[in-house]
């Protein structure tokens, strides 16, 4: 297991001023505009910046577009192609591990997070001495089901971490924080949870959020539900505690019902044993037991996959400004 030492992280922070990490998935149509706008925004701020594009197993021509655009952005562009689709948060972990900037920004590739708002995040984190700042749009231009799924993730986040901030993919963090989460080398990744584990100096600032111009979201309702499940089972014992509470209530209820019928039996108030009470008891107890087994099985299954070292991500190739040829495939088997 790797663990970045604070002094090493701070030493590396001086290499560049700013890193932009963008997970790419089926975004061939927006990449050129994204890089143009990022370059226009970042160049007046500093020349010591990098843009890290992580192609997360895109099925379209995203990697071909990145290779075509790479010469135009020279020393500023780092391109990484993963072996398959590992998910947004796993791709972000790859990018954060490579980031060399004093401040690291993460954002989506669909231009719904305007690059022009990066300066607002940068000013806020510097002025208030924070470790992490989220860009929180007052209104999200997503489909209704997507907003519903996001609300569910937000509810779980706040209930687990007891933090009022609304997390979003548009964030800025200090280099030390970006590298501190690299201790986590398992597959079931929820980046916002890892960040909340590592610091409490978190804030949010209002930013714009634009409608999607091309393509469709890589998140489905089922993926958001899985993300919510990852949050609960990876960062909290709440499901197990709920099951324990349910078992206690069920046992108490069963004891109460049993005591009631025992009194009725001794009072000779039961003439014919009832089928209804028997089947109700069986269904309640059986359902509670299956629910408990399901939750426990979810935890055990995750332990099994993590013990087997299912990789967090595997890099097929990486192209950085220092290399003229694609670097050899890197296996980050976390």
SERO-4910 file (N, C-alpha, C, O; in steps of 0.05 Angstrom, whole numbers):
BEGIN
 pado doro    nc1    nc2    nc3   cac1   cac2   cac3    cc1    cc2    cc3    oc1    oc2    oc3
  Unk    A     17    -24      0      0      0      0     18     25      0     37     26     15
  Unk    A     11     44    -17     28     68    -18     17     89      0     -8     90      5
  Unk    A     34    107      9     25    128     27     44    152     23     67    150     30
  Unk    A     34    173     11     51    196      6     58    210     32     40    216     48
  Unk    A     83    216     36     91    231     60     86    261     54     90    270     32
  Unk    A     77    276     75     71    304     71     94    320     59     90    337     42
  Unk    A    119    315     69    141    331     59    146    326     29    154    344     14
  Unk    A    142    301     20    145    296     -9    124    310    -25    130    320    -47
  Unk    A     99    310    -15     78    323    -30     83    353    -32     78    365    -53
  Unk    A     93    365    -10     98    394    -11    121    400    -30    121    421    -43
  Unk    A    141    383    -31    164    387    -48    155    386    -78    164    403    -94
  Unk    A    138    368    -84    129    365   -112    111    388   -120    108    395   -143
  Unk    A     98    401   -100     79    422   -106     92    446   -121     78    460   -135
  Unk    A    118    449   -117    131    472   -130    137    468   -159    146    486   -173
  Unk    A    133    444   -169    139    439   -197    122    455   -216    132    466   -236
  Unk    A     96    457   -210     77    473   -227     59    488   -209     57    483   -185
  Unk    A     45    508   -220     26    523   -204     -2    511   -204    -16    512   -184
  Unk    A     -9    498   -226    -37    489   -228    -39    464   -246    -26    462   -267
  Unk    A    -55    445   -236    -61    421   -252    -91    419   -256   -106    423   -237
  Unk    A    -99    412   -280   -127    408   -286   -131    379   -294   -119    369   -313
  Unk    A   -146    364   -278   -150    335   -283   -178    331   -294   -198    339   -282
  Unk    A   -180    319   -318   -206    316   -331   -209    286   -339   -195    277   -357
  Unk    A   -227    272   -327   -233    245   -337   -249    247   -363   -269    262   -364
  Unk    A   -241    232   -383   -254    233   -409   -268    207   -415   -257    186   -413
  Unk    A   -294    210   -422   -309    186   -430   -329    194   -452   -349    209   -447
  Unk    A   -325    184   -475   -342    189   -498   -347    219   -503   -369    228   -505
  Unk    A   -325    233   -504   -327    262   -507   -310    273   -531   -299    294   -529
  Unk    A   -309    257   -552   -294    266   -575   -303    293   -586   -287    308   -597
  Unk    A   -329    298   -584   -340    323   -596   -335    348   -580   -338    370   -590
  Unk    A   -327    345   -554   -323    369   -537   -294    374   -530   -288    395   -519
  Unk    A   -276    356   -536   -249    358   -526   -234    382   -538   -220    396   -523
  Unk    A   -237    387   -563   -223    410   -576   -232    436   -563   -215    453   -557
  Unk    A   -258    440   -560   -268    464   -548   -259    466   -519   -252    488   -509
  Unk    A   -258    444   -505   -250    444   -477   -221    453   -474   -215    470   -457
  Unk    A   -203    442   -490   -175    449   -489   -171    478   -497   -154    492   -485
  Unk    A   -185    487   -517   -182    515   -525   -190    534   -502   -176    553   -496
  Unk    A   -213    529   -490   -222    546   -469   -205    545   -444   -200    565   -430
  Unk    A   -195    521   -437   -177    518   -415   -151    534   -420   -141    547   -402
  Unk    A   -140    532   -443   -116    546   -450   -120    576   -448   -103    591   -438
  Unk    A   -142    586   -458   -148    614   -457   -152    624   -428   -144    647   -422
  Unk    A   -163    607   -411   -167    615   -383   -141    614   -367   -136    632   -351
  Unk    A   -125    593   -371   -102    588   -354    -78    605   -362    -62    613   -345
  Unk    A    -74    611   -388    -51    625   -397    -47    653   -383    -25    659   -376
  Unk    A    -68    669   -379    -65    694   -365    -58    691   -335    -47    708   -323
  Unk    A    -66    668   -324    -61    663   -295    -32    655   -291    -18    666   -273
  Unk    A    -23    635   -306      4    625   -303     12    608   -328     -6    597   -341
  Unk    A     37    608   -334     47    590   -355     55    563   -344     61    545   -360
  Unk    A     56    560   -318     65    536   -305     40    519   -298     33    516   -274
  Unk    A     27    509   -318      3    492   -313      4    467   -330     19    466   -350
  Unk    A    -12    448   -323    -15    424   -339    -44    416   -340    -60    420   -322
  Unk    A    -52    403   -362    -79    392   -366    -75    362   -369    -62    352   -387
  Unk    A    -87    347   -350    -84    318   -350   -111    306   -359   -131    308   -345
  Unk    A   -111    294   -383   -135    281   -393   -132    251   -389   -113    238   -398
  Unk    A   -152    239   -375   -152    210   -370   -175    197   -386   -198    200   -379
  Unk    A   -167    184   -408   -187    171   -425   -195    145   -411   -180    126   -409
  Unk    A   -220    145   -400   -230    123   -384   -243    102   -401   -267     96   -398
  Unk    A   -228     90   -420   -239     69   -437   -261     77   -455   -281     63   -458
  Unk    A   -259    101   -467   -280    111   -484   -284     93   -508   -265     84   -520
  Unk    A   -310     89   -515   -316     72   -539   -316     88   -565   -317     76   -586
  Unk    A   -314    115   -563   -314    131   -587   -285    138   -594   -266    124   -587
  Unk    A   -281    160   -609   -254    168   -618   -240    187   -600   -223    203   -608
  Unk    A   -247    187   -574   -236    207   -556   -205    206   -555   -192    226   -556
  Unk    A   -194    181   -554   -164    179   -553   -152    189   -579   -131    202   -578
  Unk    A   -164    183   -601   -153    193   -627   -153    223   -628   -135    236   -638
  Unk    A   -174    236   -617   -176    265   -616   -154    276   -598   -142    296   -605
  Unk    A   -150    263   -575   -129    272   -557   -102    271   -570    -86    290   -568
  Unk    A    -96    249   -584    -70    247   -598    -67    268   -619    -45    278   -624
  Unk    A    -89    274   -633    -88    294   -654    -83    322   -643    -68    338   -655
  Unk    A    -94    328   -620    -92    354   -608    -67    358   -591    -58    381   -586
  Unk    A    -54    336   -583    -32    338   -565     -9    356   -574      1    372   -558
  Unk    A      0    354   -599     22    371   -608     17    401   -605     35    417   -600
  Unk    A     -9    409   -608    -15    438   -607    -13    449   -578    -10    473   -575
  Unk    A    -13    432   -558    -12    441   -531     14    434   -517     18    440   -493
  Unk    A     32    422   -531     60    418   -523     64    410   -494     54    389   -485
  Unk    A     78    427   -479     86    421   -452     63    420   -432     67    411   -409
  Unk    A     40    430   -440     18    432   -421     -1    408   -419    -17    406   -401
  Unk    A      2    389   -438    -18    368   -440     -6    341   -432     15    333   -444
  Unk    A    -18    327   -413    -11    300   -406    -36    282   -413    -58    288   -404
  Unk    A    -31    261   -428    -53    244   -437    -49    216   -427    -27    204   -430
  Unk    A    -70    205   -415    -68    178   -404    -92    162   -415   -115    171   -414
  Unk    A    -86    138   -425   -107    120   -434   -109     96   -416    -89     81   -413
  Unk    A   -132     91   -404   -136     68   -387   -144     44   -404   -154     47   -426
  Unk    A   -140     20   -393   -144     -4   -407   -174     -9   -413   -181    -21   -434
  Unk    A   -191      0   -395   -220     -3   -399   -234     18   -382   -220     35   -370
  Unk    A   -260     18   -381   -275     38   -366   -276     29   -336   -288      9   -329
  Unk    A   -263     45   -319   -262     39   -291   -280     56   -274   -284     51   -250
  Unk    A   -292     77   -286   -309     95   -271   -295    122   -266   -271    123   -265
  Unk    A   -312    142   -263   -301    169   -261   -283    173   -237   -262    185   -239
  Unk    A   -290    162   -214   -275    167   -190   -248    152   -191   -228    162   -181
  Unk    A   -248    128   -203   -222    114   -206   -204    129   -226   -180    131   -221
  Unk    A   -216    139   -247   -200    155   -266   -188    180   -253   -165    188   -258
  Unk    A   -204    192   -235   -194    216   -221   -171    209   -203   -152    224   -200
  Unk    A   -172    186   -190   -150    177   -173   -124    174   -189   -103    181   -179
  Unk    A   -127    165   -213   -103    163   -231    -92    191   -237    -68    195   -235
  Unk    A   -110    210   -244   -101    237   -250    -89    251   -226    -69    265   -229
  Unk    A   -101    248   -203    -91    261   -179    -63    251   -172    -46    266   -162
  Unk    A    -58    225   -177    -32    214   -172    -10    226   -190     14    226   -183
  Unk    A    -18    235   -213      1    247   -232      4    277   -230     24    288   -239
  Unk    A    -15    290   -216    -16    319   -215      9    331   -201     17    320   -180
  Unk    A     20    352   -213     44    364   -202     40    393   -193     59    406   -184
  Unk    A     16    403   -196     10    431   -190      7    436   -161     -1    418   -146
  Unk    A     12    460   -152      7    468   -124    -22    467   -118    -30    460    -96
  Unk    A    -39    473   -138    -68    470   -136    -77    452   -158    -68    453   -181
  Unk    A    -97    435   -151   -107    415   -171   -137    419   -174   -152    419   -154
  Unk    A   -145    422   -199   -174    425   -205   -183    400   -219   -170    389   -236
  Unk    A   -207    390   -211   -219    368   -226   -245    379   -238   -260    394   -225
  Unk    A   -252    370   -262   -276    379   -275   -284    358   -296   -269    341   -304
  Unk    A   -310    360   -304   -320    342   -325   -311    351   -352   -300    373   -356
  Unk    A   -315    333   -372   -305    338   -399   -327    349   -417   -322    352   -441
  Unk    A   -351    354   -407   -374    361   -424   -380    390   -426   -399    399   -438
  Unk    A   -362    407   -413   -365    436   -413   -389    446   -398   -396    470   -400
  Unk    A   -402    429   -382   -423    439   -365   -410    455   -341   -423    473   -330
  Unk    A   -386    448   -334   -370    464   -315   -354    483   -332   -334    475   -344
  Unk    A   -360    509   -333   -346    528   -349   -317    532   -340   -312    538   -316
  Unk    A   -297    528   -357   -269    532   -349   -264    561   -339   -246    565   -323
  Unk    A   -281    579   -347   -277    607   -339   -282    611   -308   -274    631   -297
  Unk    A   -294    591   -295   -299    593   -267   -276    583   -250   -277    585   -225
  Unk    A   -255    573   -263   -232    562   -248   -219    584   -231   -211    580   -208
  Unk    A   -217    608   -243   -204    630   -228   -219    636   -202   -207    644   -182
  Unk    A   -245    634   -203   -262    639   -179   -255    618   -157   -252    626   -133
  Unk    A   -252    593   -164   -245    573   -145   -217    578   -134   -212    575   -110
  Unk    A   -198    586   -151   -170    590   -143   -168    613   -123   -154    612   -104
  Unk    A   -183    635   -129   -182    658   -110   -194    650    -83   -183    658    -63
  Unk    A   -215    635    -83   -229    628    -58   -212    610    -41   -210    615    -17
  Unk    A   -199    590    -52   -183    572    -36   -158    586    -25   -149    580     -3
  Unk    A   -147    606    -40   -124    620    -30   -131    640     -8   -118    642     12
  Unk    A   -153    655    -12   -161    676      7   -169    664     34   -164    677     55
  Unk    A   -181    641     34   -192    630     59   -175    608     71   -182    596     91
  Unk    A   -152    602     59   -134    582     70   -147    554     72   -143    540     92
  Unk    A   -162    546     52   -176    521     52   -159    499     39   -140    504     25
  Unk    A   -168    474     43   -155    452     30   -171    443      5   -160    432    -14
  Unk    A   -197    448      6   -215    438    -15   -238    457    -18   -251    465      1
  Unk    A   -244    464    -43   -267    481    -50   -283    469    -73   -272    462    -93
  Unk    A   -309    466    -68   -327    455    -89   -340    478   -104   -348    498    -92
  Unk    A   -343    475   -130   -359    493   -145   -388    483   -144   -395    462   -155
  Unk    A   -405    499   -131   -433    491   -126   -452    507   -143   -458    530   -136
  Unk    A   -463    497   -165   -481    512   -181   -508    515   -168   -518    496   -155
  Unk    A   -521    538   -170   -548    541   -158   -569    524   -172   -589    517   -160
  Unk    A   -563    518   -197   -582    501   -213   -565    483   -231   -547    492   -245
  Unk    A   -572    458   -231   -558    438   -248   -575    432   -272   -599    425   -270
  Unk    A   -563    434   -295   -578    429   -320   -575    400   -328   -561    393   -348
  Unk    A   -587    383   -312   -587    354   -318   -616    345   -322   -635    360   -316
  Unk    A   -619    321   -333   -645    309   -335   -656    304   -306   -641    303   -287
  Unk    A   -683    302   -304   -695    299   -278   -686    275   -263   -681    276   -239
  Unk    A   -682    252   -277   -673    228   -263   -645    231   -253   -638    221   -232
  Unk    A   -628    246   -268   -601    250   -260   -600    268   -234   -585    263   -216
  Unk    A   -617    289   -234   -618    305   -210   -628    289   -186   -619    293   -163
  Unk    A   -647    271   -191   -657    254   -169   -635    236   -158   -632    234   -134
  Unk    A   -620    224   -176   -597    207   -167   -576    223   -152   -565    214   -133
  Unk    A   -571    248   -162   -551    265   -149   -560    273   -121   -544    274   -102
  Unk    A   -586    278   -118   -597    284    -92   -594    261    -73   -589    265    -49
  Unk    A   -597    237    -83   -593    213    -66   -565    211    -56   -560    205    -33
  Unk    A   -546    215    -75   -517    214    -67   -511    236    -47   -497    231    -27
  Unk    A   -522    260    -51   -518    282    -33   -529    276     -5   -516    281     15
  Unk    A   -553    264     -4   -565    256     21   -547    236     36   -542    239     60
  Unk    A   -537    217     22   -520    197     34   -494    210     44   -484    203     66
  Unk    A   -482    227     28   -457    241     35   -461    256     61   -444    254     79
  Unk    A   -482    271     63   -487    288     87   -493    271    111   -485    278    134
  Unk    A   -507    249    108   -513    232    130   -489    217    141   -487    211    164
  Unk    A   -471    210    122   -447    195    130   -425    213    142   -414    207    163
  Unk    A   -420    236    129   -398    254    137   -407    278    153   -390    293    163
  Unk    A   -433    282    157   -443    303    173   -431    330    165   -423    346    181
  Unk    A   -431    334    138   -420    359    128   -440    373    110   -452    359     92
  Unk    A   -445    399    113   -466    412     98   -459    419     69   -476    427     53
  Unk    A   -434    415     62   -425    423     35   -437    404     14   -441    380     19
  Unk    A   -444    415     -9   -454    399    -32   -431    392    -50   -420    409    -64
  Unk    A   -422    367    -50   -399    359    -67   -407    360    -97   -430    355   -104
  Unk    A   -388    365   -114   -392    365   -143   -366    357   -156   -345    358   -144
  Unk    A   -368    349   -182   -343    342   -196   -324    365   -201   -301    361   -208
  Unk    A   -334    389   -198   -318    414   -203   -307    423   -176   -321    434   -160
  Unk    A   -281    417   -172   -268    422   -146   -240    432   -150   -227    427   -171
  Unk    A   -230    445   -130   -201    452   -129   -191    444   -102   -204    448    -81
  Unk    A   -166    434   -101   -154    425    -76   -124    430    -77   -112    434    -98
  Unk    A   -113    431    -53    -84    434    -51    -70    408    -59    -81    386    -57
  Unk    A    -45    411    -68    -30    388    -78    -27    367    -56    -29    343    -61
  Unk    A    -23    376    -31    -19    357     -9    -44    340     -5    -42    316     -1
  Unk    A    -68    352     -8    -93    337     -5    -96    318    -28   -105    295    -25
  Unk    A    -90    327    -52    -93    310    -76    -77    285    -74    -85    264    -83
  Unk    A    -53    287    -62    -36    263    -60    -41    248    -34    -33    225    -32
  Unk    A    -54    260    -15    -59    246     10    -79    223      6    -79    204     21
  Unk    A    -97    226    -13   -118    205    -17   -106    181    -32   -120    161    -35
  Unk    A    -81    182    -40    -69    160    -54    -64    136    -36    -57    114    -46
  Unk    A    -68    140    -10    -65    117      8    -86     96      1    -82     72      6
  Unk    A   -109    104    -11   -131     86    -16   -125     72    -43   -124     84    -64
  Unk    A   -120     45    -41   -112     31    -65   -131      8    -72   -123    -12    -84
  Unk    A   -157     12    -65   -177     -9    -70   -195      1    -93   -194     24   -101
  Unk    A   -212    -18   -102   -228    -12   -126   -253      5   -121   -259     22   -138
  Unk    A   -266      1    -99   -291     15    -94   -285     43    -85   -282     48    -61
  Unk    A   -283     62   -103   -273     89    -98   -296    110    -97   -312    111   -116
  Unk    A   -296    126    -77   -313    149    -76   -296    173    -67   -290    175    -43
  Unk    A   -287    189    -86   -267    209    -81   -275    229    -59   -259    236    -42
  Unk    A   -299    238    -60   -308    258    -41   -307    248    -12   -301    263      6
  Unk    A   -312    222     -9   -310    210     17   -281    209     27   -275    215     50
  Unk    A   -262    202      9   -234    202     16   -224    230     23   -209    233     42
  Unk    A   -233    250      8   -225    277     14   -236    286     41   -222    300     57
  Unk    A   -261    279     47   -272    286     73   -259    272     96   -258    282    119
  Unk    A   -248    248     91   -232    234    111   -206    249    118   -197    248    141
  Unk    A   -195    262     98   -168    273    101   -168    302    110   -147    311    120
  Unk    A   -190    317    108   -190    345    116   -218    354    124   -238    343    114
  Unk    A   -219    374    141   -245    386    148   -246    415    138   -266    429    141
  Unk    A   -224    424    126   -223    452    115   -234    452     87   -220    454     67
  Unk    A   -261    449     86   -276    447     61   -296    469     59   -309    476     79
  Unk    A   -300    479     35   -320    500     31   -331    497      2   -320    482    -14
  Unk    A   -352    512     -3   -363    512    -30   -368    541    -39   -372    559    -22
  Unk    A   -368    545    -65   -373    572    -76   -391    569   -100   -389    550   -115
  Unk    A   -409    588   -104   -428    586   -126   -414    591   -153   -399    610   -156
  Unk    A   -420    573   -172   -409    575   -199   -431    569   -219   -452    559   -212
  Unk    A   -426    576   -244   -446    572   -265   -446    542   -273   -426    528   -269
  Unk    A   -468    534   -284   -470    507   -295   -486    508   -321   -509    516   -321
  Unk    A   -473    500   -343   -485    503   -369   -499    478   -378   -491    456   -370
  Unk    A   -519    480   -395   -531    456   -407   -511    441   -424   -493    453   -436
  Unk    A   -514    415   -426   -497    398   -443   -503    404   -472   -526    404   -481
  Unk    A   -481    409   -488   -485    416   -516   -484    391   -534   -498    390   -554
  Unk    A   -469    371   -526   -466    347   -542   -466    322   -525   -459    323   -501
  Unk    A   -475    300   -537   -474    274   -523   -493    273   -500   -511    289   -497
  Unk    A   -489    252   -483   -506    248   -460   -489    240   -436   -466    231   -440
  Unk    A   -499    242   -413   -484    237   -389   -475    208   -388   -490    189   -396
  Unk    A   -451    203   -377   -441    176   -373   -453    163   -349   -450    139   -345
  Unk    A   -468    179   -333   -481    168   -309   -510    161   -315   -525    177   -326
  Unk    A   -518    137   -308   -546    128   -309   -556    128   -281   -540    130   -262
  Unk    A   -582    125   -277   -593    124   -251   -582    100   -235   -576    102   -211
  Unk    A   -578     78   -249   -567     54   -236   -538     59   -226   -531     50   -204
  Unk    A   -522     74   -242   -495     80   -234   -494     98   -210   -477     95   -192
  Unk    A   -513    117   -209   -514    135   -186   -523    119   -161   -513    125   -139
  Unk    A   -540    100   -164   -548     83   -141   -525     67   -131   -521     64   -107
  Unk    A   -509     56   -150   -485     41   -142   -465     59   -128   -453     51   -108
  Unk    A   -462     84   -138   -445    103   -125   -454    108    -96   -437    110    -78
  Unk    A   -480    111    -93   -491    115    -66   -485     91    -48   -478     94    -24
  Unk    A   -488     67    -59   -482     43    -44   -453     42    -36   -446     34    -14
  Unk    A   -435     49    -55   -407     50    -49   -401     69    -26   -385     63     -8
  Unk    A   -415     92    -26   -410    112     -5   -417    100     22   -402    102     42
  Unk    A   -441     87     24   -450     76     50   -433     53     59   -424     52     82
  Unk    A   -428     34     41   -414      9     50   -384     13     53   -371     -2     68
  Unk    A   -372     33     40   -343     38     42   -336     56     65   -314     54     77
  Unk    A   -354     74     72   -347     95     91   -364     96    116   -361    113    133
  Unk    A   -382     76    118   -400     77    141   -409     49    149   -410     31    133
  Unk    A   -416     47    174   -428     22    185   -458     25    188   -472      9    201
  Unk    A   -469     47    177   -498     52    180   -515     29    171   -534     22    186
  Unk    A   -511     17    147   -528     -5    139   -528    -28    159   -549    -39    166
  Unk    A   -504    -35    170   -503    -56    190   -518    -48    216   -531    -64    228
  Unk    A   -515    -23    223   -529    -13    247   -559    -13    243   -574    -19    262
  Unk    A   -568     -6    219   -596     -6    213   -607    -35    215   -629    -39    226
  Unk    A   -592    -54    204   -601    -82    205   -601    -91    234   -620   -106    241
  Unk    A   -581    -84    249   -581    -91    277   -606    -80    292   -618    -93    308
  Unk    A   -612    -54    286   -636    -42    298   -661    -56    289   -679    -60    305
  Unk    A   -662    -63    263   -686    -77    253   -689   -104    267   -711   -112    274
  Unk    A   -666   -119    270   -667   -144    284   -676   -142    313   -691   -158    323
  Unk    A   -667   -120    326   -676   -116    354   -706   -110    355   -720   -121    372
  Unk    A   -715    -93    337   -744    -86    337   -761   -111    330   -782   -115    343
  Unk    A   -751   -127    311   -766   -151    303   -767   -171    326   -788   -183    332
  Unk    A   -744   -175    339   -743   -193    362   -761   -183    385   -775   -199    397
  Unk    A   -761   -157    390   -778   -146    411   -807   -149    405   -823   -156    422
  Unk    A   -814   -145    379   -842   -148    370   -850   -177    373   -872   -183    382
  Unk    A   -832   -195    364   -839   -223    366   -843   -232    395   -860   -248    401
  Unk    A   -826   -222    413   -829   -228    441   -856   -218    452   -869   -231    468
  Unk    A   -863   -193    444   -888   -181    453   -912   -197    443   -931   -202    458
  Unk    A   -911   -205    417   -934   -221    406   -935   -248    420   -957   -258    426
  Unk    A   -912   -261    424   -911   -286    437   -922   -285    465   -937   -303    474
  Unk    A   -915   -264    480   -925   -260    507   -955   -256    507   -969   -267    525
  Unk    A   -965   -241    488   -994   -236    486  -1009   -262    482  -1029   -267    496
  Unk    A   -999   -279    463  -1013   -304    458  -1010   -324    481  -1028   -341    486
  Unk    A   -987   -322    495   -984   -339    518  -1005   -333    540  -1016   -350    553
  Unk    A  -1009   -307    544  -1029   -298    564  -1057   -307    555  -1073   -316    571
  Unk    A  -1062   -304    529  -1088   -312    519  -1092   -342    521  -1114   -352    526
  Unk    A  -1070   -358    518  -1072   -387    521  -1079   -394    550  -1097   -411    554
  Unk    A  -1065   -382    569  -1071   -389    597  -1099   -379    606  -1111   -389    625
  Unk    A  -1108   -358    592  -1135   -348    598  -1157   -363    583  -1180   -357    585
  Unk    A  -1148   -383    568  -1167   -399    552  -1183   -383    532  -1206   -389    527
  Unk    A  -1171   -363    521  -1184   -346    501  -1178   -355    473  -1189   -343    454
  Unk    A  -1161   -375    469  -1155   -385    443  -1168   -413    439  -1160   -432    452
  Unk    A  -1187   -413    422  -1201   -438    417  -1189   -454    394  -1184   -478    396
  Unk    A  -1182   -440    372  -1170   -452    349  -1144   -438    342  -1145   -413    338
  Unk    A  -1122   -451    341  -1096   -438    334  -1099   -424    307  -1110   -436    288
  Unk    A  -1090   -399    305  -1094   -384    280  -1071   -387    261  -1047   -386    269
  Unk    A  -1078   -390    236  -1058   -392    215  -1045   -365    209  -1022   -363    203
  Unk    A  -1061   -344    211  -1052   -317    204  -1028   -308    221  -1008   -298    210
  Unk    A  -1030   -312    247  -1008   -303    265   -983   -319    259   -961   -308    260
  Unk    A   -986   -345    252   -962   -361    246   -948   -352    221   -924   -348    220
  Unk    A   -964   -347    200   -952   -339    174   -940   -311    175   -920   -306    163
  Unk    A   -953   -294    191   -943   -266    194   -915   -267    208   -897   -253    200
  Unk    A   -914   -283    229   -888   -285    243   -866   -296    225   -844   -287    226
  Unk    A   -873   -316    209   -853   -328    191   -844   -308    171   -820   -306    166
  Unk    A   -862   -293    159   -855   -274    139   -838   -251    150   -818   -243    138
  Unk    A   -845   -241    174   -830   -219    185   -802   -228    192   -782   -214    185
  Unk    A   -800   -250    206   -774   -260    214   -757   -268    190   -733   -262    189
  Unk    A   -769   -282    171   -755   -290    147   -745   -266    131   -722   -266    121
  Unk    A   -762   -246    128   -754   -222    113   -731   -207    127   -713   -198    114
  Unk    A   -733   -205    153   -712   -191    168   -685   -206    166   -664   -194    163
  Unk    A   -686   -232    167   -662   -248    164   -650   -246    137   -625   -244    134
  Unk    A   -666   -246    116   -656   -244     89   -644   -216     84   -623   -213     71
  Unk    A   -657   -195     95   -646   -168     93   -619   -166    107   -600   -155     96
  Unk    A   -617   -178    130   -592   -177    145   -570   -192    130   -547   -183    128
  Unk    A   -577   -215    119   -557   -231    104   -548   -216     79   -525   -217     71
  Unk    A   -567   -201     66   -560   -186     42   -540   -164     48   -521   -161     33
  Unk    A   -545   -149     69   -527   -127     76   -499   -138     84   -479   -128     76
  Unk    A   -499   -159    101   -474   -171    109   -459   -183     85   -435   -181     83
  Unk    A   -475   -195     67   -463   -206     42   -450   -184     25   -429   -189     12
  Unk    A   -462   -160     24   -450   -138      9   -423   -131     20   -404   -127      5
  Unk    A   -421   -129     46   -395   -123     59   -375   -146     54   -352   -140     47
  Unk    A   -383   -170     57   -365   -193     53   -356   -194     24   -333   -200     19
  Unk    A   -374   -189      5   -367   -189    -23   -346   -168    -30   -328   -174    -45
  Unk    A   -349   -145    -18   -329   -124    -23   -302   -131    -11   -281   -127    -23
  Unk    A   -302   -143     12   -277   -153     24   -264   -174      6   -240   -174      3
  Unk    A   -281   -191     -5   -270   -212    -23   -257   -200    -47   -234   -208    -54
  Unk    A   -270   -181    -60   -258   -169    -84   -233   -153    -77   -214   -153    -93
  Unk    A   -233   -139    -54   -209   -123    -47   -186   -141    -39   -163   -135    -45
  Unk    A   -192   -164    -26   -171   -183    -19   -158   -195    -44   -134   -200    -45
  Unk    A   -175   -198    -65   -165   -209    -91   -150   -187   -107   -140   -193   -129
  Unk    A   -149   -162    -96   -134   -140   -109   -145   -133   -136   -129   -130   -155
  Unk    A   -171   -131   -138   -182   -121   -164   -171    -93   -169   -173    -76   -151
  Unk    A   -159    -88   -192   -145    -63   -197   -164    -39   -196   -186    -40   -206
  Unk    A   -154    -17   -184   -168      8   -184   -169     19   -212   -189     30   -221
  Unk    A   -147     17   -226   -145     24   -254   -119     13   -265   -100      7   -250
  Unk    A   -118      9   -292    -93      0   -305    -89     18   -329   -107     22   -345
  Unk    A    -65     30   -331    -58     49   -352    -48     33   -376    -29     17   -374
  Unk    A    -60     38   -399    -50     26   -424    -26     41   -434     -6     29   -441
  Unk    A    -28     68   -436     -5     84   -444     -9    112   -434    -31    121   -428
  Unk    A     14    126   -431     13    154   -422     32    170   -440     54    162   -446
  Unk    A     23    194   -448     38    212   -464     41    238   -448     21    252   -443
  Unk    A     66    245   -441     71    269   -426     89    287   -442    102    278   -461
  Unk    A     91    313   -434    108    331   -450    137    323   -451    151    330   -470
  Unk    A    147    308   -431    175    300   -431    181    277   -449    204    271   -455
  Unk    A    160    264   -459    164    240   -476    157    246   -505    137    260   -510
  Unk    A    172    235   -523    166    238   -551    151    214   -561    137    215   -581
  Unk    A    153    191   -547    139    167   -553    121    159   -530    126    166   -507
  Unk    A     99    145   -536     81    136   -514     97    119   -494    112    101   -502
  Unk    A     94    126   -468    108    110   -448     95     83   -445     72     78   -453
  Unk    A    111     65   -435    102     37   -432     77     36   -414     73     53   -397
  Unk    A     62     15   -418     37     12   -403     44     10   -373     62     -5   -365
  Unk    A     29     24   -357     33     24   -328     10     10   -315    -14     16   -321
  Unk    A     16     -8   -298     -5    -23   -284     -7    -12   -255     11    -16   -239
  Unk    A    -29      1   -249    -33     12   -223    -53     -6   -209    -77      1   -205
  Unk    A    -44    -30   -202    -62    -50   -192    -66    -45   -162    -52    -56   -145
  Unk    A    -86    -28   -156    -92    -21   -129   -112    -40   -118   -120    -38    -94
***
